Structure formats: C-alpha cells, structure tokens
C-alpha cells in the first residue's frame, strides 16, 4: 500500500470545515442550506470554495460574513496553503470573492461605500438573535 503524499486536506475535511460556517440570519450551516457549490482540493494545499446564496441580492455584509468565515475555517485546516473563495451569481460576487480570498475586511473591500466598518457588531447581533431563538 502506498503512503499518501498529499500535503493538504481532502474534500471531506473541507466540507466539514465549511459545516462550521453558519448563515447569519438563519443560523444554519451553509452546507446544510446547499450554499456550497464547489469544494475543490488540489493535493498541494490549494482549496477553492464556491458559494451560491439563495438570492442574487442577498445583503453584501451577510454574503461577506459567510465568504470570510468559509475562508477562515478552511485556511485553518492542516496543510492548507491557499484558499480561493468564489461567490457566484450575486450582484457583488467579484468584490466579495476578491476581498474574502485576500483576507481583507468588509470595510476595506467596499471602501467608500461603508464607514470602514468591520462586521463584528453585526455578527454579535445575529449571534444573540440566534441564541434567543433557540431558547
């Protein structure tokens, strides 16, 4: 039997990592919601994740939360050298894809369109709402 010489995760590990990313409004994993349309691993530690949200006009900040969280979760896997996140069929897919892949914040990705905000306050608000809904 030959030893596995790949340096990166397999597809199942990538999907498990993406299962920890939740839609901020619905508080459900993006994998369960069917938002993950691509999870490609090349064996050299490069991973491409494709996300398609349910509506073309999903709020950019929500889209960015999910894309950024997807990048962060996958990048934390052992052996991952590079993560490309592609948001598809969305009105700001290029901006979100580029910003998330580069690990930039929401404010710097949408410079001039926001007050430089990060999304942590929004994340806290929806985390509280999800907690209250579950109790």
N, C-alpha and C positions, 0 to 999 in steps of 0.2 A: 504494500500500500504506500502510495506517495504522500509525503508531507505537504500540507497546504503552505504555499509560498506567498500567498497574497498578504498584503500589508494592511488592508482596510477591512471594514465590516462587510457583512453580507447584506442582502436585501432585507431579510427578516429582521436583522438588527436595526436597520434604518427605519423600517416601518414601526418597530417597537418604540424607537425614539420619537417618531412623529406621533405616535399614540399618546404621548405626554403633552402634546400641543392641543390647546382647547380653543374652541370658538368663544370669544369673549362674551357674546350675547347669549348663546345657547348653553354654554358651559358643558359642552360635549367634545370628545376628542375629534380632531379633524379627520382621522382615519375612519371613525365610525360614521361620520357625516358624508363620506365619499368625496372629500375635497382634495385628496391626494390622487393625482392622475399620473404621476411619474415618480419613481424611486429607483434611479439607476446608479449602480456601483461599478466602477471600472477595475477594481482589484489593486489599483495603485493608490488607494486612499482618496480618490476623487469621487464625489457624490453629486448627482443632480436630482433635485426635488422639484416636481411640478405641482402647482396648486391651482385648482379652479374653484372659485367660490360660487354660490348659488345664483348670484345676480351680478350683472355687468356693473351696476352702480353701488355695490357694497361700499360702505364708507371707507375711504383710504386709510384712516387710522386703524380700523379693525383689520383690514387687509394687511397692513404693515405689522400689527401685533402678531398675527399668525405667521407671516413670512419670516419675520425676525426671530420668533420663537422656534420655528422649524429649523432655521439655520443654526441657532444656538444649540438645540438639542442634538442635531446630527453632528455638528462640529465637536461635541463633547465625547463622541464615541472613540474608543481606542483605534488608532490607525488612520483616522480621517485627516487628510492633508488639505483638502479644499472642498468647499460646499458651494454649489451654484443653486440658487433658488429662482424658479421661474413661475411668476404669476401669469396665468393665461386667461384670455377672454375677459379682461377687466379694463375699465377706462383709463386707469393709471398703471397698467401692468408693467410698462417699461421702467417707470420711476421706482415702483415698489421692488421689482426684480433687481435692479441695479443697486439700490440702497441697501436692501437686505443682504444681497450677495457680498457687498463690500463691508457689511457690518456697521453701516452708518446709522445714526439715529433718524427718527422721523423728521425732526426739525431741520436737520441739515439736508435731508433728501428733498424736502419740499420747501427749501429756503425761499423766503419772500412770500410764501403762502401761509405760513404759520408764524407764531411769535417765538419760534425757536423751541417750542415745547417738546419735551420727551413724552412718552406715553405712560409713564409710571402712575400718575394720578388716575388716568383713565383705567388702567389695569386694576388699581386698588378699588375703584368704584365698582367695577364689574365683578371683582372677587367677592366684595361684600354682598352684592346683589345675589350672586350665585349661592353664597353661604346661607343667606336668609331664605332663598327659595328651597333649599334642601332641608331646612329645619321646620 
